[in-house]
Amino acid sequence: METMKALVKSRAEPGIWLEEVAVPSPGTNEVLIKIQKTGICGTDAHIYNWDDWARRNIQTPRVIGHEFVGAIVELGPGVDGYAVGDRVTAEGHIACGHCRNCRAGKRHLCAFAVGIGGGRDGAFAEYLVMPAGNLWPVHDDISSDIAAILDPLGNAVHCALSFDVVAEDVLVTGAGPIGIMAAAVCRFIGARHIVISDINPYRLALAGKLGIAHTLNAAHQEMSEIVQALKMSNGFDVGLEMSGSPKAFSDMLEAMYHGGSIALLGFLPPTTAIDWDTVIFKGLHLKGVYGREVFETWHKMTQLLRSGLDISAVITHRFPVADYEQAFEIVHSGECGKVILNWET
């Protein structure tokens, strides 16, 4: 049996482990991909920590990871339109193909989707099997480092394009990598004022490196201060909630202009209280966002990158996979942007 190295959640306890597992074989309409680079996601950190979310959603053993780029090395029966050697990434949510939303072309809303690295083995391995219908060819204009994080960039683009932000004032709560990339997208496509808030000075400084001029440390500053400084008499037109913080969400609701729109990507705790009077009397529009629109978001982010959107500074650390423990320590510290693992020798 041919084996490969993989990062495996092999036990129901904190940690992940670099192990030898069997190389998967592609079935009908599937391809085998040799992984080149992967990005560590916040979800991977939850699985590593074995927190309440991970205990409820992950069955061990499981090869984790869902952000990747690689090259096709084998085509399964029935695969058309791809060739060995093609550089690809993929939509990590594998839809059922049969439910109402799938049949309507809304695969991102499939109620039965299974995610790689969670519901089935993922990309933190030397090889990965994916359905050909989930593949996204990587354009030659896009580097492999950026291709490895198209998945989270897609979250950012999905949120940023949920509402018209051209010439509008945008508030982003949460300066994690996705929040920073969403702010960068809004800047690139023509928003007027963009404010990003967080309590992590490193992340706020990183947002500045990507051209976000207005940052707010919510631990020391009030939202009203920056609103006054920018002479915004009416509040924010669009909000992108990326933090998962009830306090940040409450501050956003208060800072929104009447008729404003909010995209919610951060995982707010189930017990989060909402001031419904504010939502109702301001006539706010709330939209939950999960994943990417398949494949419209993938097309849009590819063309944004090819048109000059530069998110390269959001990648702050790169490690060979053998140093994965150090990579996860950096992620847990919060003193980082995106962290890349290199699987190539």
C-alpha positions as CSV (number, residue, x, y, z in Angstrom):
1,M,0.0,0.0,0.0
2,E,1.4,3.4,-1.0
3,T,1.4,5.9,1.8
4,M,1.8,9.6,2.3
5,K,2.4,12.2,5.0
6,A,-0.7,13.9,6.3
7,L,-1.8,16.1,9.3
8,V,-4.4,14.0,11.1
9,K,-6.8,14.7,13.9
10,S,-6.4,11.1,15.0
11,R,-7.5,11.4,18.6
12,A,-10.3,13.3,20.4
13,E,-8.0,15.6,22.3
14,P,-6.0,18.8,21.7
15,G,-3.4,18.5,18.9
16,I,-2.9,17.2,15.4
17,W,-0.3,14.7,14.3
18,L,1.9,14.2,11.2
19,E,1.2,10.6,10.2
20,E,1.6,8.1,7.4
21,V,-1.7,7.3,5.8
22,A,-2.8,5.6,2.6
23,V,-2.7,7.6,-0.6
24,P,-6.3,7.9,-1.8
25,S,-7.4,6.7,-5.3
26,P,-9.7,8.8,-7.5
27,G,-13.0,7.3,-8.4
28,T,-15.4,8.1,-11.3
29,N,-15.4,11.9,-12.0
30,E,-12.6,12.5,-9.5
31,V,-9.0,13.6,-9.7
32,L,-5.9,13.0,-7.6
33,I,-4.0,16.2,-6.7
34,K,-0.5,16.4,-5.5
35,I,-0.6,19.2,-2.9
36,Q,1.9,22.0,-3.2
37,K,0.9,24.6,-0.6
38,T,-1.9,24.9,2.0
39,G,-3.2,27.7,4.2
40,I,-4.1,27.3,7.8
41,C,-7.6,28.5,8.6
42,G,-9.3,29.5,11.9
43,T,-11.3,26.3,11.5
44,D,-8.1,24.2,11.6
45,A,-7.1,26.0,14.8
46,H,-10.5,25.1,16.3
47,I,-9.9,21.4,15.4
48,Y,-6.4,21.5,16.8
49,N,-7.7,22.9,20.1
50,W,-10.5,20.4,20.2
51,D,-12.9,23.1,21.4
52,D,-16.7,22.7,21.8
53,W,-17.3,23.4,18.1
54,A,-14.8,20.8,17.0
55,R,-16.1,18.2,19.4
56,R,-19.6,18.7,17.9
57,N,-18.6,18.7,14.3
58,I,-15.5,16.5,13.7
59,Q,-15.2,12.7,13.8
60,T,-11.7,11.3,14.3
61,P,-9.6,10.2,12.7
62,R,-9.7,12.9,10.0
63,V,-7.1,14.5,7.7
64,I,-7.8,18.2,8.2
65,G,-7.4,21.3,6.0
66,H,-9.3,22.8,3.1
67,E,-7.2,25.7,1.7
68,F,-4.8,24.4,-0.9
69,V,-3.2,24.5,-4.4
70,G,-1.7,21.6,-6.2
71,A,-1.3,19.8,-9.5
72,I,-3.4,17.0,-11.0
73,V,-1.4,13.7,-11.1
74,E,-4.2,11.3,-12.0
75,L,-7.6,11.5,-13.7
76,G,-10.4,9.1,-12.6
77,P,-12.9,7.6,-15.1
78,G,-15.2,10.1,-16.8
79,V,-13.1,13.2,-16.1
80,D,-13.1,15.7,-19.0
81,G,-11.7,19.1,-19.4
82,Y,-8.6,18.6,-17.2
83,A,-5.2,17.1,-17.8
84,V,-2.4,15.7,-15.7
85,G,-0.2,18.7,-14.6
86,D,-3.0,21.2,-14.4
87,R,-2.5,23.6,-11.4
88,V,-5.8,23.7,-9.5
89,T,-7.5,24.5,-6.2
90,A,-11.1,23.7,-5.4
91,E,-14.4,24.6,-3.8
92,G,-14.2,22.7,-0.5
93,H,-17.9,22.3,0.0
94,I,-19.1,19.2,-1.9
95,A,-22.8,19.8,-2.6
96,C,-25.3,16.9,-2.9
97,G,-26.4,17.9,-6.4
98,H,-30.0,16.8,-5.8
99,C,-31.6,19.3,-3.3
100,R,-33.7,22.3,-4.4
101,N,-30.8,24.8,-4.1
102,C,-28.4,22.6,-6.0
103,R,-30.9,22.1,-8.8
104,A,-31.5,25.8,-8.9
105,G,-27.7,26.5,-9.4
106,K,-27.3,27.6,-5.7
107,R,-24.7,25.1,-4.6
108,H,-23.4,27.4,-1.9
109,L,-26.8,27.0,-0.2
110,C,-26.9,23.2,-0.3
111,A,-28.2,22.0,3.0
112,F,-26.4,18.7,2.7
113,A,-22.9,19.9,1.6
114,V,-19.9,18.1,3.1
115,G,-16.7,20.0,3.6
116,I,-13.2,18.7,3.0
117,G,-11.1,18.6,6.2
118,G,-14.2,18.3,8.3
119,G,-16.9,16.0,6.9
120,R,-14.3,14.1,4.8
121,D,-10.5,13.9,4.5
122,G,-8.9,17.2,3.6
123,A,-6.0,18.9,2.0
124,F,-3.3,18.8,4.7
125,A,-1.6,15.8,3.0
126,E,0.7,15.0,0.1
127,Y,-2.3,14.0,-2.0
128,L,-6.0,14.8,-2.1
129,V,-8.9,13.4,-4.1
130,M,-11.5,15.9,-5.3
131,P,-14.6,15.7,-7.5
132,A,-13.7,17.2,-10.9
133,G,-16.8,19.4,-10.6
134,N,-15.4,21.2,-7.6
135,L,-12.1,22.1,-9.2
136,W,-11.0,25.7,-10.0
137,P,-8.1,26.1,-12.5
138,V,-5.5,28.5,-11.3
139,H,-4.6,31.2,-13.8
140,D,-1.0,31.6,-14.7
141,D,-1.2,35.3,-13.4
142,I,-1.8,34.0,-9.9
143,S,1.0,32.8,-7.7
144,S,0.8,29.5,-5.8
145,D,0.9,31.3,-2.5
146,I,-2.1,33.3,-3.4
147,A,-3.8,30.3,-5.0
148,A,-3.5,28.4,-1.7
149,I,-5.7,31.0,0.0
150,L,-8.3,31.6,-2.7
151,D,-10.8,29.8,-0.4
152,P,-10.7,32.5,2.4
153,L,-10.3,35.3,-0.2
154,G,-13.6,33.9,-1.6
155,N,-15.2,34.4,1.8
156,A,-14.0,38.0,1.7
157,V,-15.1,38.7,-1.9
158,H,-18.5,37.1,-1.2
159,C,-19.1,39.4,1.7
160,A,-17.7,42.5,0.0
161,L,-19.8,42.0,-3.1
162,S,-23.0,41.2,-1.2
163,F,-24.0,44.9,-1.4
164,D,-23.1,47.9,-3.5
165,V,-20.1,49.5,-1.8
166,V,-19.1,51.9,-4.5
167,A,-18.8,55.4,-3.0
168,E,-20.3,54.1,0.3
169,D,-18.9,54.1,3.8
170,V,-18.0,50.6,5.0
171,L,-17.4,49.2,8.5
172,V,-15.5,45.9,8.9
173,T,-15.5,44.4,12.4
174,G,-12.7,41.9,12.8
175,A,-9.2,42.4,11.3
176,G,-8.5,38.7,10.9
177,P,-7.1,37.8,7.4
178,I,-10.6,37.5,5.9
179,G,-11.7,40.9,7.3
180,I,-8.5,42.5,6.1
181,M,-9.0,41.0,2.6
182,A,-12.6,42.1,2.5
183,A,-11.6,45.7,3.4
184,A,-9.0,45.5,0.6
185,V,-11.6,44.4,-1.9
186,C,-13.9,47.2,-0.9
187,R,-11.1,49.7,-1.3
188,F,-10.2,48.3,-4.7
189,I,-13.7,48.5,-6.1
190,G,-14.3,52.0,-4.9
191,A,-15.8,52.3,-1.4
192,R,-15.4,55.8,0.1
193,H,-14.4,55.5,3.7
194,I,-13.4,52.0,5.0
195,V,-13.0,51.5,8.8
196,I,-11.7,48.2,10.2
197,S,-11.9,47.5,13.9
198,D,-10.3,44.9,16.2
199,I,-8.6,44.7,19.6
200,N,-5.4,43.1,18.1
201,P,-2.7,45.8,17.4
202,Y,-0.8,43.4,15.1
203,R,-3.8,42.7,12.9
204,L,-4.7,46.4,12.7
205,A,-1.2,47.3,11.6
206,L,-1.4,44.5,9.0
207,A,-4.6,46.1,7.7
208,G,-2.6,49.3,7.3
209,K,0.0,47.5,5.2
210,L,-2.8,46.5,2.8
211,G,-3.8,50.1,2.4
212,I,-6.7,50.4,4.9
213,A,-6.2,53.9,6.2
214,H,-8.7,54.0,9.0
215,T,-8.2,51.4,11.8
216,L,-10.0,51.4,15.1
217,N,-8.7,49.6,18.3
218,A,-12.0,48.9,20.0
219,A,-10.2,48.3,23.3
220,H,-9.2,51.9,23.5
221,Q,-11.3,53.9,21.0
222,E,-15.0,54.6,20.5
223,M,-16.6,54.2,17.1
224,S,-18.1,57.7,17.5
225,E,-14.6,59.2,17.5
226,I,-13.7,57.9,14.0
227,V,-17.2,58.7,12.7
228,Q,-16.7,62.3,13.8
229,A,-13.1,62.4,12.5
230,L,-14.3,61.3,9.0
231,K,-17.2,63.8,9.2
232,M,-19.7,61.0,8.6
233,S,-23.0,62.5,9.7
234,N,-25.1,59.5,8.8
235,G,-23.2,56.4,9.9
236,F,-22.0,53.5,7.8
237,D,-23.9,52.3,4.7
238,V,-22.5,48.8,4.7
239,G,-21.2,46.6,7.5
240,L,-19.1,43.4,7.2
241,E,-19.1,41.5,10.5
242,M,-16.0,39.2,10.5
243,S,-15.1,39.0,14.2
244,G,-17.7,36.7,15.8
245,S,-17.7,39.2,18.7
246,P,-21.1,40.1,20.2
247,K,-19.7,43.4,21.3
248,A,-18.4,44.2,17.8
249,F,-21.7,43.3,16.3
250,S,-23.6,45.5,18.8
251,D,-21.3,48.4,18.0
252,M,-21.9,47.9,14.3
253,L,-25.6,48.0,14.6
254,E,-25.4,51.2,16.5
255,A,-23.0,52.7,13.9
256,M,-25.1,51.9,10.8
257,Y,-27.1,54.4,8.8
258,H,-30.8,53.9,8.4
259,G,-31.5,51.4,5.5
260,G,-27.9,50.0,5.8
261,S,-26.9,46.5,5.0
262,I,-24.8,44.0,7.0
263,A,-23.1,40.8,5.8
264,L,-22.5,38.4,8.7
265,L,-19.5,36.0,8.3
266,G,-18.1,35.7,11.8
267,F,-19.5,32.9,13.9
268,L,-21.4,34.7,16.6
269,P,-22.1,32.7,19.8
270,P,-25.7,31.2,19.8
271,T,-26.5,33.3,22.9
272,T,-25.6,36.6,21.2
273,A,-28.3,39.2,22.1
274,I,-29.4,41.5,19.3
275,D,-31.0,44.9,19.8
276,W,-34.0,44.2,17.5
277,D,-35.3,47.8,18.0
278,T,-32.2,49.1,16.2
279,V,-32.6,46.6,13.4
280,I,-36.2,47.3,12.9
281,F,-36.4,51.0,13.3
282,K,-33.3,51.6,11.2
283,G,-34.6,49.2,8.6
284,L,-31.4,47.3,8.4
285,H,-30.8,44.4,6.0
286,L,-28.9,41.4,7.5
287,K,-27.4,38.7,5.3
288,G,-25.7,35.5,6.6
289,V,-22.7,34.5,4.5
290,Y,-21.2,31.0,4.4
291,G,-18.5,30.1,1.9
292,R,-18.5,31.3,-1.6
293,E,-21.1,31.5,-4.4
294,V,-20.2,28.5,-6.7
295,F,-18.5,29.5,-9.0
296,E,-19.4,33.2,-9.5
297,T,-17.3,34.2,-6.5
298,W,-14.3,32.2,-7.8
299,H,-14.6,34.0,-11.2
300,K,-14.9,37.5,-9.6
301,M,-11.9,37.0,-7.2
302,T,-9.7,35.7,-10.0
303,Q,-10.5,38.7,-12.2
304,L,-10.0,41.1,-9.3
305,L,-6.5,39.6,-8.7
306,R,-5.7,39.7,-12.4
307,S,-6.9,43.4,-12.5
308,G,-4.4,44.4,-9.8
309,L,-5.9,43.6,-6.4
310,D,-2.9,42.9,-4.2
311,I,-3.4,40.9,-1.0
312,S,0.1,39.4,-0.9
313,A,0.9,41.2,2.4
314,V,-1.8,39.3,4.2
315,I,0.5,36.2,4.0
316,T,2.9,36.8,6.9
317,H,4.5,33.4,7.6
318,R,5.5,30.3,5.6
319,F,6.7,27.0,7.0
320,P,7.7,23.6,5.7
321,V,5.1,21.0,6.8
322,A,7.6,19.4,9.1
323,D,7.4,22.6,11.2
324,Y,3.6,22.5,11.5
325,E,3.6,22.8,15.3
326,Q,5.4,26.1,15.1
327,A,3.0,27.2,12.4
328,F,0.0,26.5,14.6
329,E,1.7,28.3,17.5
330,I,1.9,31.4,15.4
331,V,-1.8,31.1,14.4
332,H,-2.8,30.7,18.0
333,S,-0.8,33.7,19.1
334,G,-2.8,36.0,16.8
335,E,0.5,37.7,15.7
336,C,0.1,36.7,12.1
337,G,-2.0,37.0,8.9
338,K,-2.3,34.0,6.7
339,V,0.1,31.1,7.4
340,I,1.2,28.9,4.6
341,L,2.5,25.3,4.8
342,N,4.7,24.1,2.0
343,W,4.3,20.4,1.1
344,E,6.9,20.3,-1.6
345,T,10.3,19.0,-0.8
